[in-house]
Amino acid sequence: MTAFWAEPDYDAHELVQVVHDRASGLTAIIAVHSTHCGPSAGGTRFWHYNDPAAAMRDCLRLSRGMSYKNAMAGLPMGGGKAVILADEQRIKTPEMLAAFGDAVEALGGRYVTAEDVGITEADMVAVAQRTAHVSGLPVAGEGSAGGDPGPFTAYGIYLGIKAAVRHKLGKDSLAGVHVAVQGTGSVGGGVARLVARDGANLMLADINADRAAALAAELGAVAVSTDAIMATPCDVFSPNALGAILDDAGIAALDCAIVAGGANNQLAKPQHGAVLAARGILYAPDYVINAGGIISVATEYLARREGRNVDVAEVNALVEKIPGRLESIWQESEASGVSADVVADRMAQKLIGRG
């Protein structure tokens, strides 16, 4: 594995820790990008990487993204991320989760973890047996926020899509708007249901074709292949699977006016934001539009530290500020001629004391 400080995505991270626990078989990376705004917060990803260096790059990039996301969401939290390196069979044991919880606890609250790809609410409950620095735990009571943050992420993306349609297309309703959704899991499926409720015409794709077909049947949508979704003519392309899809070929294939979705790190390289802008495509910076989940997780964690529960209405009120943040980015982008992703990055960097 290349030394982390030689990686292109190393950005003066405050801490990068590789955790090995021989007894449980755990190998994990914890990266703390910034604690300028508060303890670093970001989920744990359980994933099989063919190359361990890819795990390091993922962790570095995602933790920096969490600094920007949390700052732009107005949260008193910094940015961090963890990845647990899964084997090819993706075997996850209670012993591994316990060892990971111990590693989080050893950081003394500098990093707060939660669910991400490959990690469940039940896994977080197991980790919470070893550390208090964990969120996304089961709902404490009726009307309380907690558990899977996916629905809050989906709600924020839905609101962001509405804002983008209003800004770019001048429409106050999604009725009749063509939306292509890539990824129909917890987040993408939630987005699809919300825009369908408003009368959007939907095209869906997922690596699990049966899941996409089932959701399409439920919503009266059209299921297309994963190879075809990015080139599908639409008003809004909403990527909600894995990132780095907006590369030269991906952007060239797009036939849309707006890109607005929840996948992290959608731009394959920094210059691809300008490539989107040159094509006249309105881009919703991913870490701004998809902040609903971390808003839920962070609000839950902070409330629990204060000895109280947080209700869904309180979290939703914070999520509902996402469209205003996007609008300010788009307005600044149009006034300055700088692409929306760069505008958002500059705003976030100032908020974390690096601007």
Summary of the structure (lengths in Angstrom):
residues: 355
radius of gyration: 19.4
end to end distance: 30.6
largest distance: 59.0
contacts: 1327
relative contact order: 0.13
helix: 44%
strand: 17%
